[in-house]
Amino acid sequence: MERFLANKPLLDQKPSIMKVYDDKHIKNVVFVGAHSSGKTTLAETMLFEAGLLNRRGTVEQGNTVSDYHEIEQQRGTSVFATPLHTEWRNYKINIIDTPGLDDFVGEIISSIRVADTIVTVLNAQQGVEIGTEIIWNYIDTYNKPTVFVVNQIDHINANYEKSIRSIKDLVGNNTVIIQYPIVIDGAQCIVDVLKMKCYKFPEEGGKPEKLPIPGDQKEKADHLHNELVEKAAENDEALMELFFDKGTLNEDEMRQGIKAGMLNHELFPVFCVSALKDMGSGRLMGFIDNVAPAAADLPPEQTVEGDLLERKKDSPATLFVFKTLYQPNLGQITFFKVKSGVLRVNDKMENSRNGETEILNQLFIMDGKKREPVNRLEVGDIGATLKLKHTETNDTLYTPGHPATIKPIQYPQPRTRKSISAEKQQDEEKLSDALRKLHSQDPTVVVKYSTELKQLILGCQGELHLATIQWQLEHVYGVTAVFEAPKIAYRETIQRSAAATYRHKKQSGGAGQFGEVHLKIEPWTEGMDEPQGFNIRGKEEIDLPWGGKLVFYNCIVGGVIDSRYLPSIRKGILEVMETGPLTGSYIRDVRVMVYDGKMHPVDSNDISFKIAGAHAFKEAFLNAKPKLLEPIQELTVKVPEEMVGSVMTDLQSRRSIIQGIDSIDQYQILKCAVPEAELFGYSTNLRSLTQGKATFKSAFSSFKAVPNNIQASLTSAVS
């Protein structure tokens, strides 16, 4: 057990330059799964099994290769996706260990994007959890080959059959069992129906004893083996013919069929392990080597330009940047996958986004924070470099003269928003630089200054994500930030017509100022009739930048106001519309008829009529039964059936209107219209109500009238 007690992982000494593998012997896998499924422990065990670690660290002791960041060690959970590698039987396996909480979904999506095979790790006590379902949606979108690994099979509460049922509920009947656990005389065993062997493990784990399948398991193993043979044959016509001829397939033929099914995203093998006890990890690594698709097996990738990027060694080099990391002692670390060609130290590459040239002076294979230098990386491999000046996540670098742009990763929109500012004013620039780096590191951190709200708005995936951002600002970048509820982008409009007159007169020696404007305003709606009782000489429809319209009519008769002053009147009206008199919010959907006024041959000028137009419009607006509008979000909540009641009660308390309910498996999909003002803190509340089993997404829908009591409260607060 001494291997569990290390203060830090000890990596064997390696040659200064590592062995370079070709695309047929590189396997890129990403470990995904719900929180506490054991991904980090499995990654640590695989490195240990391959001899790259003398001792294994543990999540509890904060000394694993993967979770090396201080925040991960403090919290005892993965926050960042961490690239690692191991070497097994002349294959190189690149592993990316990802967080299990959907607050860090950006790290998960980036990793899925560059993986060749997804290893979905399940806790044998829980099976498929809501976190797994969320991740599966992205796996399915990218059509990635997937292996399921049921971990913690030795736990007293493990339920392998329940886990299998939950996998089938998730992916359907294309689930194929490669292994299942049994206990023989108190010893943990794994029956492998591909190799038709039984592996019996010592109590402390490690190398198993290979045994024949026990007699009481023979019928079950034969049944599962035959299922596996049939599924493997279905994915290859030649294998199907062979199966009909022989009635079975040998092990190599089954591997060929399984790989074809995985590439078609139509076959999902299931393994079982105890990562903590090092039971089954070697067999899983063997399967990844022998069966899981390599970079060379994948079809050509279509670029943004519509070309097919061939995954060939003799093609010009093309890199896709999937991750950026900032470390105080190193600066920017850029992680990439070689999509074509061979990349060598000191190669010059051009960025397809900005045309800038980057020189890659150093190339590394990363194992957590440990860097292994290499002279070159072949197509299909994953590597890193330091201190690129013009390159960010989602960028493509290509050999000059051979342009290509890899399709970028699509990240989800923020679910939580806060206004953010530096506690000390002198730290504002420091905060701005830190937020820029955090967005570069995690594109789901979205920062935007709202000129309307006059606030810097930070968007992220949830309260835990927000807490992580706050921790990094304080402990990595040395700046204390203040987080507050963001203001709501209300709109103001009117409910009836009103007229007003304003004379602007100013005399202070010499030329003065004079302008008089008579106007009428009305609510504007699409398709309404033209105003009655006016001699319309001109009409201008202005689409407002913040939504809605201003329709401006010239109804002047007899030249009482020169037409050259009408643009100034309109400008004054628009200035008032930018800061409405109720709450300072934008005004929308108003039409204005300027029908009379006066001017002076000497004192009238543009500024006079701008001021007069503004005052007349403001007075008319306040007399036209002004109404405050609030933004409404279209909210979709996916919640387990047994929790619908509490979620709906909470939604009703937020002034929501339920617009529809659909059913998918054991979940209810609630579609609602909810005022944006009522969604503050919803992410945290929903997680609390449903133990993290519900998810939601929202998008702007429309503006609706604010209830009178809320309008009164808001306007009194402003006044």
N, C-alpha and C positions, 0 to 999 in steps of 0.2 A: 504493500500500500504506500511505500515511500514516494512513488511517482505522483501521488495525489497531493503531497505535502510540500511541494517546491514553492519557494518564495517567488520565483520567476521561471518562465520556460527557458530551458537551455537548449540552444540549437547546436547541432554538430557543426564542427568547422568544415567549411566548404572551400573548394578552390576559389581563387580570386575571380575567375571568370567561369560562369556556369555553362553546363552543356546546353546546346541549342537543339531544339526539337523541330521536326518538320510538321506540316499541317495534319498529316495522317496520324501523328502521335501526340497531338495536343487535344485535351478534353477540357472544355470550359464549363464548369457547373456552378450554379448558384444555389445556396441553401436558403430556402424560404419556409415560412411557417409561423404559426401563432406564437405569442409570447410564452416562454417557458417550455417550448417543445423540445429544446435541446440542440439547437443548431450549432451554437458555439462549442458546446462540449463534443459534438460529433466531429466538427472541423479539427479540434484539438487532438482528438483520438486518431483521426486519419493521419495527421502529421506525425504523431507518435508511432503509429503502426508502420509508417514508411521509414522510420529511423531518422527523421529530421528533428525530432525532439528527444532528449535524454529523459525528460520527465514531463508529465502533463500538468498544466495548471488547471485551476477550477474557476468557475464564474464567481463562486462565493468568496474565494480568496483574492479575486481581482488580478490574476496573474496569467491569464490565457494570452496566446499570441494575438488573437483576434480583437478582444476587448481591451486594448491598450490605452485608450484615451482616459484621462483622469475622470471625466464625467461618467463614463461607462463603469469604471471601477467603483466610484462612489455609489452609483445607483444600482449596480449589480445587474445591468441589462444592456444590450447592444443599442447604440444610438446611430452609429455610422455603419455603412457597408464596408467591409474590410477585405481586400484581395489577399489571398494566400496562395501557396502552391505546394504540391507534393509530387514525388516521383515514385511510380509504382510499375514494376515489370516493364521497363523501357518506355513507359508513357509518362507524360507530364500532365498532371491534373491541376488546372487553375481553379481555385475555389473562391467564391465570394460569399462571405458570411454576412447575412443581412439582419436588420432589426425585425422584431416580431410584431411591433405595435404599428397600427396604421397611421399614427401621427407622423411616422418617418417613412411614409409611402414613397417619397421621392427617391430615397436611397434604394428602396426595393425595386422600383420601376427601372431605374438606371441599370441595375444589375441584371434584371431579367432581359433587358434590351440586348446585352452583349453576350449572354450565356448561350451555349449550344444545347445544354440540357438543364432542366430545372429539377432539383431534388427537393421535394416538398416533405418536410419533416412534421410528423404528427406525434402528439403526446398520447401514448396508449391508453391513458385514463380518460381522455376527452374525445379522441378522434378528430374529425374535421370541426374546427371552431370558426367563429365568425371572422376572425383574422385570416384564416386559411381561405375562406370563401372570397373575401375581398381581394386577396392576392391572386386567387384562381382567375378572377375576371381579367387581370392583366396578362396572365400566362396564356389564357384562351385567346385574347386579342392578338397577341404576337404569335400564336400557333406554335408554341415551343414544345419540343419533346419533354416529357415529364415522367419522373420516377417518384413514387410515394414510399416513404420510409417511416414505418411505425416504430417509434423510439420508446424506451423505458418499459420494454416488455417484461422485465424482471420485477417491476413494481407490484406491490401487493394488490393494488386496485386496477391493474392493467386489464383492459377488455379488448382483446384483439378482434373478436368477431364484431363488436360494436364499431370499431374503427373501420373495418372492411365495409360494413353497411354504410357508414357515413361517406366513405370514398365513392362507393357506387351511387349514392344519392347525388354526389357532386359531379362526377364525370360519366356516369352511366355504366352500362354493362361491358364496356371495353376495359374495365379494370381486370387485370390478370394477376393472380397471386403467384409469386415466385417462391416466397417463403412463408412459413407460419411457425409460431413458437409452441413448444410443449415442455413439460417438466418430466424428467425421468429420474426416479430415486432422489428427488430433491434437487437435482441439477438442472440448470437452465439449458435447453436444447433448441435448435432451430432446424426444422425440416425444409430442405431445399428441393423443390419439385422440378427445377430445371436440371440440376445435376443428379437428382434422385439420391441424395445423401442426407444423413442426419449429423449435425454438428453439436457435440456435447462440450460445454464450457466448464472449466474449473470455477470454483466459487468466486475467486477474485478476478475472473475474466482472463482475456488473453487468447493464446493459441488454443483452438478447440481440438477435440478428438473426433476423427471422422468415423462414423458408424453406419451400418446398414439401417434403413428405415425400420423402426420397430413394427412387429406384426400387427399390432392393434391400430397402426397408422397407415398400413399399406393401402387399404382400400381408398381412404381419403387422399393420400398422396398420388395414387394412380389416377383418380378422378381429376384432380387439379392438374396433373401432368398432361392428361389428354386434352383438357380445356386449353392449356397453354400451347400444345401442339396445334390445335385447330385455329386458335387465334393467330399464331405465328404464320400459319399457312395462308390465312385469308389475305395477308398483306403483300403477297408476291405470287404472280400467276405461275411462275415456274415451280415455286414451292408447293402451290396448290396441286399441280399435276403430279408432283413427286409424292405428295401426301396421298392422293388417290391411288397411285400405283403401289406404294409401300404400306399405306395405312398408318404411317408414323413418320417422324423426322428425327434425325440424330441431333446431338447437342449443337453442332456448328450450324446446321440448317435452321434450328430453332433460333439461334442468335441472329442469323441473317433476317429471319421473318420478324423477330421482335424489333430489331433496329428499323426495318422498313415501316412497321406499324407506328413506332415512336416518331419517325420523320413525318408520317402522314397525320400525326396528332390524333391517332385512332387506337392507340394501345398504350395502357398505363400500368407498367409493372409495379408490384408492391413487394417491398422487402421489410424485414424487421430486425431491429438492433437494440442493444443497450449500450448507448454511447458512453455512459459513465463507467460501465464495467468492461468496455472494449470487447463486446460480444457482437460479432457479425459485421464489424466495420471493414475487415479485410476482404470479405466476400463481396460487400458493396463496392469497394474500390476495384475489385476484379471485374465486376459487371460494368462499371464505368469505363474501364480500359477496353474490355472486349466487345461491348455491345452499344453503349451510349454513343450517339452520333458525335463525330469529330467535326472540326471546322471544314475539313475537306468533303464531308458528306452533305453539307448544306447547299441548297441551290444558289445560283447567282442572286445578288441583291440589286433591286432596282433603285437607282439614284433619284434625287429630286429632278434632275434633268431628263429622266425617262430612260436612261441607258442602263444596261445590265453590267454590274461590277463583278467580274469573274474573280473567284477566290483562287488565284494562281500565284505561284512563287515567281514566275517570270513576268508578271504584270508590273506596271509602275506602282510604287508604294502608295497606299491610301490608309489613313488612320481616322478612327472615330473616337472623339473624346467623350467619355461617358461619366467622368467624375473629376471633380477638382477638390483639393484639400489644402487648407492653409495651416502650417505649423510654425510656431514662433521661431524655432531655430533653423528652419529650412526655407520658409516662404511658401510659394505656391508649388504644390505637387500636382501634376497632370497625369491622369490615368487614361489609357486608350487601348483600343483593340486594333490590331493590324488587320484591315479588311482585305487587302491585296498586297502582293509584292513582298519585298524584304526591306526592313528598316535597319539602317546601320548608324553607328555613332557618328555624329557630325553631319548627318544628312540635312540638307535644306528642304523645308517643306513649306507649301503655301496654304494660307487659310482661305477657304472658299467663302467665308462670310465677309471678310474685310480686305482680302487681297494681300495681307501682310505676310512677310517671309519669316519663318522661325527656323533657327538652327538648333537641332537636338544634340547638345554637347554631351549629354549623359543619358544612358538607358539603364533601367533597373527592372528587376523582378522584385515585387514587394511581398513581404511576409509580415503583415502588421506594420510595425514601425521599422522593421529590419529591411535594409536595401541590399540587394545582390546585384552587382554590376554585370552587364552583358555587352558584348560587342555588336550584336544584331538580334533582331526578333523577326521570325518568319510569319507568313500569313496565318491568321487564326490565333496568334498568341496575344496575351494581355501583358502590358508593361506600363512603365511610368517614366516620367522625366521631370526635371526641375526648372523652375524660373522661366517659363515661357512668358513673353511680354504681351502678346496680343490674342491669346487663345483662352476660351472659356468652355464650360460644359456644353455639349451638343454641337461643337464645331467639328468640321472635317478638315484635315490636313492632307494635302496631296502633293505628289512629285510635280515640280514646276513643268508646265506644258501639257499636263495630263489632268485637267480639272474634273472634279467629281464632288458631289455633295450628298452625303448620307442623310436619309430622312431623319429629322430630329425626333427626339423623345417628346411625347405629349404628356405634360404634367397636369394633375388635377388642379382645379381652382381652389383658392383658400376657403376654409370652412370657419375660420375664426379671424376676426379683425380687431386690432387695437390701434389707438393713436400712440405714437412713441416720440419721446423727446429726451434729450440729455438732462440729467438732474442739474448739472452745472452748465451754464450757457457756453462757457469756453470749451466744453467737450463736444459741441455740436458737430464740428468737422471730424473729430475722432469717431463719433457715432456714425456719421455718414459713411466713412471709409469701412468701418466694421460691418455695417449692414450690407454694403456692396460685396464684401468678401463672403458674408453668410449667404447671400443670394447666389453668388458664383458657386459656392460649395453645395448649396441645396436650392435648386430653382423653385421649390414649392414655398420658399420664403420670398414673398413678394412685397416690395417696398415702393410706395408711390406717394408723391406729395399731391394733396388735393387742394387746388387753388380755390375751389368752392368752399371747402370746410376750413381751409387754412390750417390743415393738420398733415403731419407725416403719418401715413397709414401703413401699418404692418399687417400683412395677411399670412396665415400659416394654417396648419392642419388640425390644431386642437390645443387644449390647455397644456398638455404635456410637452408638445412641440414648442409652445410659447415659453414654458419654464426652461427648456433646454437652450433656447435662444438667449434668454435672460442670463442664464448661467455663463454661456460663452462670452457674452458682452462683458460681464464683470470679471471673469477669471482668465479669459484668453486675451481680450482686447482692453481691459482696464477701464471700462466706462460704465457708469451706473445710469440706467435708463428708467424713465418714468412711463408706465403703461396706463392708459385710461380708456374708458369706453369711447369709441369714435362718435363724433357728431353724426346726426342723421341728415341726409341730403333731402330736406323737404322742398316742396315747390309751393308757390303762391299763385292763386288765380282769382277770378271773380265769378259771381253767380247772377248778377243782373247788370243792367246798363246804368250809366251815370254820366253827367256832363260837368265840366268845370271850365272856369276862365281864370287866367293868371296874367297879370301885367308886371313885367320886370322893367323897373325904371331906376336909373342911377345917374346922378349928375355931380361931378366933382371938379368942375372947371374944365374948359375945353370940350372936346367931344365926349358925350355921355353914352349911356346904354339905354336902349328902349326896345321892347318887344312885347306884344300882347297876343296870346293864343287862346282860342276857343276850340274845345274839342269834346268829343263824346266817345266813351269806351263801352264795349259789349263783350260778353263771353264769346270766344270763337270755337266752333266745332267744324269738323270736316263736312263739306257738302252743304253748308248752310246758305240761305239766300243772301243776296247782296243787301246792304243796309237801305232802308226806305227813308224817303224824305230828304235825300242829299243829291246834289249835282256832282256826281263822281267824275273827276277829271283825270285821275290817275290812281293806280293800285299797286302795292308792292307786298309780296308775301315773303317773309323772312323766316327761314328755318333756323331756329335758335340752337346754338351749340349745346345747350343743356336739355334739349328736347322741347317739343311743342312749337308754336308759331306766334309771330307778331304779324298781323295784317294791317298795313298802314295805307289809309286812303287820303288822297288830296281832294278835298271838297270845297276849295276856295273859289269864290265867285267874285268877279269884278276887280281882281288884283289887289285886294286889301292887304295881302301878304305876298311879297315877291316870291316866285317859285324857287329862287336860289336859296331861300331860307328854310325850305322844307326839309332838306337833309339834316340841318342843324336841329330842328324840332325832333326829328326821328332819332337823332343821336342822343338827345337829352332823355327821351323816353326809354331808350335802350339802357342808358346808364342806371335809371331807376329800376329797370327790370333785372339788373344784375344784383341788386341789394333791396329786395322787397321790404315794404314798410312793416310787415307783421313780425317776421323773425330774421330778416336779412337774407332770406333764401331767394333763389331765382324765381322770377315771374314767368308764366307761360300761358299760351292760348288766350290771347286778348286781341281784339281788333280796335283800331283807333281811327276816328274820322275827324280830321282837322277841317273845320268848316268856316271859321271866321277869325278875325284878329285885326291888329293895327300895327303900322310901322311908322317910323320917323325918317324923313329924307336924309338926316344927318347922323342921328344917334343910333339907328338900327344897324345891327351887325350880327354875325353868326353866333357869337357867345350870348348875345341877348336872347335870341330865339331858342337857343339850346337850354338856357336857364328857364325861360318861360314855359317851354314844352315839358321840361322835367317836373316843374311845380304843378302845372295843370294836370298832368297825368297822375301824379301822386295823390292829389286831392280827389280826383275822380275815382281812383282805385279804392281809396278808403271809404268812399260813399257807395261803392258797387257791391256791397256785401262780400268782402274778400273771404276767400276760403283757403285753408292750408291743406296741401296734398302730401301724403307720405308714400315712400317707396314700398311696394309689396313684392315679396319674394315668393317664387314658386318653389315649394319645399317638398321633397320626396323622401320619405322615411321608410326604411326596410327594417321590420321589427318581428321577432318571433311571435307566433300566434298568442302564446300565453301571456305576453306582455303588452298586448295592444291596448287594453283598457287604461293602464296607467299612462301610457304615452299619449293617448287621445285626450285624457283629462288634462294633462300638462299642456297640450296644444291648444285646447279650448281656453285655458287660462291666459294664453298668449294672443288672444283675439284672432285665432286662425279660423279659416273656413275650410272644412273637409270637402274636397271636390271629387274624390273617388277613392275606392279601396279595391286593390287587386290581390290575388293570392298566387304565390310561387312556392311550391313545396310546403315547408312548415313556416313560411313567412308571409306576413301581410305587408303590402306596399301601400302606404298612405300618401295621397297626393293632396296638398293643402296650399292655400294662399295665406301667407302670414306677413304682417307688417315687419319691416326690417328692424324697427325699434324694439320689437319683442324677441328678436333672435339672439340678442347679446347673451353670452353664456350658455347657449343652447347645447353646444357640443359637450360641455362638462355635465350638464343636467341629464342629457340623454344617456350618456355613458353610465351615470350613477343609477338612473332608473332601470337600466337593462343589463347591468353588469358588463357593459361593453359589447353586448351582443347585437345591438342595433347600429345601423349606419344611416347617414343622410347626405343629401346634396341639395344645394339651393342655387337659384339663378334669378336675376331681376325679372319681374313680370310686367308691372305697370305702376302708375300712381293712382291712388284712391284718396277720397276725402277723409280727413282726420275727424274722428268724433268730436262733437262740440266741446265736451268737457276737457278733452285732451288739448284741443286748440286753445281753449281759454288758459289752460295751465302753461302752455308753451309761450303764448304771446305775453302773458303777465310776467313770466320769467325774463323775457327780453326787455320789457319795459322797466 
